[in-house]
Amino acid sequence: MGERQVAAKPVHCSFFVLIRWDTSFYVGHGVLHPYRERS
């Protein structure tokens, strides 16, 4: 069971990072795009 937890940890981390990157990309694009159009 211990080995399984250690093996699943990096997968969970990369999955969390992927979601964060995807979210920040969506938020950044949604905020910057209208802002650039206005300027």
CYANA upper distance limits for C-alpha pairs under 8 A (distance plus 0.5 A):
  1 MET  CA      5 GLN  CA      6.94
  2 GLY  CA      6 VAL  CA      7.00
  3 GLU  CA      7 ALA  CA      6.72
  4 ARG  CA      8 ALA  CA      6.63
  5 GLN  CA      9 LYS  CA      6.62
  6 VAL  CA     10 PRO  CA      7.98
  7 ALA  CA     11 VAL  CA      7.83
  8 ALA  CA     12 HIS  CA      6.72
  9 LYS  CA     13 CYS  CA      6.70
 10 PRO  CA     14 SER  CA      6.59
 11 VAL  CA     15 PHE  CA      6.53
 12 HIS  CA     16 PHE  CA      6.59
 13 CYS  CA     17 VAL  CA      6.67
 14 SER  CA     18 LEU  CA      6.48
 15 PHE  CA     19 ILE  CA      6.77
 16 PHE  CA     20 ARG  CA      6.68
 17 VAL  CA     21 TRP  CA      6.54
 18 LEU  CA     22 ASP  CA      6.57
 19 ILE  CA     23 THR  CA      6.48
 20 ARG  CA     24 SER  CA      6.48
 21 TRP  CA     25 PHE  CA      6.45
 22 ASP  CA     26 TYR  CA      6.72
 23 THR  CA     27 VAL  CA      6.59
 24 SER  CA     28 GLY  CA      6.22
 25 PHE  CA     29 HIS  CA      6.42
 26 TYR  CA     30 GLY  CA      6.41
 27 VAL  CA     31 VAL  CA      6.51
 28 GLY  CA     32 LEU  CA      6.30
 29 HIS  CA     33 HIS  CA      6.05
 30 GLY  CA     34 PRO  CA      7.33
 31 VAL  CA     35 TYR  CA      6.91
 32 LEU  CA     36 ARG  CA      6.52
 33 HIS  CA     37 GLU  CA      6.76
 34 PRO  CA     38 ARG  CA      6.72
 35 TYR  CA     39 SER  CA      7.00
